[in-house]
Amino acid sequence: MATNRRVHFKIEELPGDLRVAAIKLLTSGRTYREIDEYFRRQGHEFGHSTIGRWALKIRRDGCYIPSSTTTVDRVKLLVRNAITALQNLDVELSN
């Protein structure tokens, strides 16, 4: 039996500037609890577990590059993400 599980995060419904701020907080080494507190001060409540799951997703999707990543690894990650995006675009255009 299939379950209806939400595949998006309420964080993604926030204005872009708040999402960018959250990514900047992640890259600066802030904890999920600190990011949760930032959102609470902005009037949004999610919980640190939700923020943790969202952080895993954006890392997996390549939207986040840790500040400790070397320049060579950053370039590799960006190139890999660009290739994936182009492949996805090619598939979409073929349909």
C-alpha positions, 0 to 999 in steps of 0.5 A, spaced: 500 500 500 502 506 497 503 512 502 502 519 501 508 522 503 510 529 502 516 530 497 517 537 498 519 541 504 515 547 507 522 551 507 521 551 499 515 555 500 519 561 503 521 567 500 528 566 496 531 571 500 530 567 507 532 560 503 538 563 501 540 566 508 538 559 510 543 556 505 548 561 507 547 559 515 549 552 513 555 554 509 558 558 515 557 552 519 551 553 523 547 548 527 540 546 525 538 548 531 541 555 530 538 555 523 531 553 526 532 559 531 533 564 525 527 562 522 523 563 528 525 570 529 523 571 522 516 568 524 517 561 521 517 555 525 519 548 522 523 545 527 531 542 527 529 535 524 525 538 518 531 543 517 536 537 517 532 533 512 531 539 508 539 540 508 540 533 506 536 534 500 539 541 498 546 537 499 544 531 495 541 536 489 547 540 489 545 546 491 550 547 497 557 546 497 560 546 504 565 552 505 571 546 507 570 544 500 577 545 496 576 549 490 578 543 485 572 539 489 567 545 488 569 545 480 568 538 480 561 538 483 559 544 479 561 541 473 557 534 475 551 539 477 551 542 470 552 536 466 546 533 470 542 539 469 543 538 461 542 531 461 535 532 464 533 538 460 535 533 454 530 528 456 525 533 457 526 536 450 525 529 447 519 528 450 
